C-alpha cells in the first residue's frame, strides 16, 4: 500500500512540475518575441524608414498583447492550483 501511495505522489509531483514549467516557458517565449520586436523597431528607427517603423510598431504591439495574454493565463493557472 505504501509503495502505491509513493508512486502516486511522485506522479502527481511530476505532473505539477511539468505543468508549471510549460506555462513559464510559454510566457518566456512570448517575452523573447517582444524583445525581438523591440530590436526590429529600433533598427527601423535608426534607418529612418517611417513605413517600416509603422509595421514594426504594429508587430511590437501584437507581441506585447500576446505576452500579456500568456501572463494572465499563467497567473490564472497558478491560482487554480
Residue, then its C-alpha position, 0 to 999 in steps of 0.5 A: x500500500x505504501x509503495x502505491x501511495x509513493x508512486x502516486x505522489x511522485x506522479x502527481x509531483x511530476x505532473x505539477x512540475x511539468x505543468x508549471x514549467x510549460x506555462x513559464x516557458x510559454x510566457x518566456x517565449x512570448x517575452x523573447x518575441x517582444x524583445x525581438x520586436x523591440x530590436x526590429x523597431x529600433x533598427x527601423x528607427x535608426x534607418x529612418x524608414x517611417x513605413x517600416x517603423x509603422x509595421x514594426x510598431x504594429x508587430x511590437x504591439x501584437x507581441x506585447x498583447x500576446x505576452x500579456x495574454x500568456x501572463x494572465x493565463x499563467x497567473x490564472x493557472x497558478x491560482x487554480x492550483 
